[in-house]
Amino acid sequence: QGQLVESGGGLVKPGGSLRLSCQATGGIFALYAMGWYRQAAGKERELVAHITSGFGAVYTDSVKGRFTISRDNTKNTVYLQMNSLEPEDSGVYYCNAPGSGYYSWGQGTQVTVSS
């Protein structure tokens, strides 16, 4: 089973930006669609963006126009550029391959948006 390590989170003020990274090991990364999930305190984990093996990107409505997902298959890495951050974006962010089950969940990276 593959492994995932997320990084790049932190504390940012509303309107600020962060760039998250997720490094994958194991498997043939380029073949998998990859996604970013968010788990807010007391809520279920939700998929906020995913990118297909063909580089097509899909976003949940709440982040459209503010977040951009990308991938670098040469580095086995998926990114999430987050702009115009809002307090509602706070939570632990995880990456994984939606519907695959190949990668185990990483520890995630905490994003806190607060003034």
C-alpha positions in Angstrom: 0.0 0.0 0.0 1.3 3.5 -0.9 2.0 6.3 1.6 1.1 9.9 1.5 2.7 12.9 3.3 0.9 16.2 3.4 2.6 19.6 4.2 2.2 23.3 3.9 -0.6 24.1 6.3 -0.5 26.8 8.9 -2.3 29.8 10.4 -3.3 32.5 8.0 -5.6 35.5 8.1 -8.8 35.7 6.1 -8.0 36.6 2.5 -4.6 35.0 2.7 -3.1 32.2 0.7 -1.5 28.8 1.3 0.0 26.1 -0.9 -0.4 22.5 0.2 1.8 19.7 -1.0 1.2 15.9 -0.9 4.1 13.6 -1.6 3.2 10.0 -2.6 5.3 6.9 -2.4 4.5 3.6 -4.0 2.3 2.7 -6.9 2.2 4.3 -10.3 1.2 7.8 -9.2 0.5 9.1 -12.7 -2.3 6.5 -13.2 -4.3 7.7 -10.2 -6.8 10.5 -9.9 -5.7 12.4 -6.8 -7.8 14.6 -4.5 -7.7 16.9 -1.5 -10.0 16.4 1.3 -10.9 18.7 4.2 -12.1 17.7 7.7 -13.4 20.5 9.8 -13.7 20.1 13.5 -16.7 17.9 14.3 -17.5 17.3 10.7 -17.0 14.5 8.2 -14.1 14.5 5.8 -15.2 16.0 2.4 -13.5 16.0 -1.0 -12.9 19.6 -2.0 -10.9 19.1 -5.2 -9.6 16.3 -7.4 -7.5 16.0 -10.5 -7.6 13.1 -12.9 -4.7 11.3 -14.5 -5.4 13.4 -17.6 -5.1 16.6 -15.5 -8.8 17.5 -15.5 -9.7 19.3 -12.3 -13.0 19.3 -10.4 -13.9 21.4 -7.4 -16.7 21.5 -4.8 -18.8 24.7 -5.1 -17.5 26.3 -2.0 -13.9 26.5 -3.3 -14.4 27.2 -7.0 -12.5 30.2 -8.2 -10.3 30.2 -5.0 -8.5 26.9 -5.0 -6.4 25.3 -7.7 -5.3 21.7 -7.7 -2.3 20.6 -9.8 0.1 17.7 -10.0 3.6 16.9 -10.9 4.0 13.3 -11.9 7.8 13.6 -12.1 7.7 14.3 -8.3 4.8 12.1 -7.4 3.3 15.2 -5.8 -0.1 16.9 -5.9 -0.6 20.5 -4.8 -3.5 22.7 -3.7 -3.1 26.4 -4.1 -5.6 28.1 -1.8 -6.3 31.8 -2.2 -8.9 34.2 -0.6 -9.1 31.9 2.4 -12.1 32.1 4.6 -12.5 30.9 8.2 -14.8 28.2 6.9 -11.8 26.7 5.1 -10.2 25.8 8.4 -9.6 22.1 9.0 -7.2 19.3 8.5 -6.4 18.7 4.8 -5.6 15.3 3.5 -4.8 14.0 0.0 -5.7 10.6 -1.4 -6.8 8.8 -4.6 -10.6 8.9 -4.7 -12.1 5.5 -5.2 -8.8 3.7 -5.3 -8.1 2.5 -1.8 -4.4 2.0 -2.7 -2.9 4.8 -0.6 -3.3 4.8 3.2 -4.3 8.1 4.8 -1.6 10.4 5.9 -1.6 12.5 9.0 -2.9 15.5 7.1 -1.9 19.2 7.5 -3.8 21.7 9.6 -5.1 24.9 8.0 -6.4 27.5 10.3 -7.9 30.7 8.9 -8.4 33.3 11.7 -7.8 37.0 12.3 
